[in-house]
Amino acid sequence: MSVPDLFKPLTLLHGPEMRNRFMMAPLTSQQSEHDGIASQFDQLWIQQLAQSGYALIQTSAATVEAGGIAFERQLGIHSDDHLPGLARMATSIREGGALSAVQLHHAGHRATPQWGGIQSPASGKTVSGVKAITTEEVERIRDSFIAAAKRAESAGFDGVSVHGAFGWILSEFLSPNLNDRTDKYGGSLENRARLTIEVIEGIRRACGPDFQIGWRLSIERYGLRLEELREITADIFDRELIDYLDLALWDSAQVVREGTFKGKTLLSVFTELTRKGVRLGAAGKIYSGQRAAELLNEGCDFVLIARAGILQRDFPLQVKANPIYESPKMPVTAEYLRQGGLSERFIETMRGWQTFVRPGSL
Ligand SMILES: Cc1cc2nc3c(=O)[nH]c(=O)nc-3n(C[C@H](O)[C@H](O)[C@H](O)COP(=O)(O)O)c2cc1C
């Protein structure tokens, strides 16, 4: 496969097809209002993305409960007060011809009290002085994910992406290092995966037949075990519980360093699974049209663009116009990002990402 194949449509199990193979990855820009309402800067960013040629655009991680917040000025979807702003985002994306998904997020033990977060660990040993959440609290959080998906649907989004990566609550529960529970949400792999599965199945039941469900999974850190994640994914594929898996790799070429799959790429451990009608995409240093096309050859159905889309909003259109397009090299100056239409708040966020903004640039 080559670059033109990136522009072929892709059907999903539910709802409309993706018009091409480019998905905008979730990007927390920390530019919402303090109560999680989408700001004018969020709207502007989404409007820019909507005109950029992506097939599906995920929002930044949106809090399913006020207490699940991790970042200052994080987008929210935990209250009906968020609906008007979310509806405007969904409309902008639809008008640009892309599909839309809200990324549903709860920070679990990593919630930040400074921003109203309530640390909610799976285990009493993770955060000093904080008890493990009770079974009833786990079920309440599960229901908050489902209620948030319904809110996304009523705001006009085509679907949601369930955030199961980076040690946030769903990934935390999957981890044998962070989850030592003795109730039905801990112990065996089946029990540790129960929260994820109940969230996904609950959303499927609560939302309409065209509603699309993605699941974002990361593999590295937080005590996650590759063999176990592969097993859960195989089951999710086999039961066709989701429309797409979004593998959140930091480098899509990352090789497994130890264990059963040593020497293989992390990606291949998942692309080799029978996925029935579920689609699979990956993120991680996709900075050129050539690299994106290579990933189709490595078994991906689509690719997720993150930093390359901040550097140049319309990455898909650039690749379409020029198959050998490559992203500008990082670090870039703040002025470069400003010229590209990034808000001052978003630029401030990007200053926190080492090697993205040239230190000291105005
Ligand atoms: C500024 C910034 C914000 C991010 N916010 C989120 C987020 O809200 N949710 C998420 O799952 N991943 C988030 N990520 C991770 C990206 O979606 C992506 O997986 C990662 O950056 C690797 O892709 P890349 O190499 O193309 O940047 C963020 C990354 C960046 C750079």
The ligand as an ORCA input file, in Angstrom:
! r2SCAN-3c Opt
* xyz 0 1
  C      -0.337     18.257     23.839
  C      -0.769     16.829     23.889
  C      -1.955     16.511     24.513
  C      -2.394     15.180     24.564
  N      -3.616     14.893     25.111
  C      -4.081     13.637     25.101
  C      -5.397     13.349     25.553
  O      -6.180     14.221     25.934
  N      -5.788     12.056     25.539
  C      -4.983     11.048     25.078
  O      -5.396      9.889     25.084
  N      -3.750     11.302     24.603
  C      -3.305     12.561     24.579
  N      -2.060     12.828     24.040
  C      -1.313     11.749     23.358
  C      -1.550     11.820     21.853
  O      -2.925     11.615     21.528
  C      -0.694     10.800     21.080
  O      -1.080      9.493     21.444
  C       0.797     10.973     21.353
  O       1.141     12.357     21.307
  C       1.670     10.223     20.342
  O       1.409     10.659     19.027
  P       2.395     11.697     18.249
  O       3.765     11.079     18.304
  O       1.817     11.769     16.863
  O       2.358     13.003     18.978
  C      -1.602     14.151     23.997
  C      -0.397     14.476     23.380
  C       0.022     15.792     23.298
  C       1.296     16.121     22.572
*
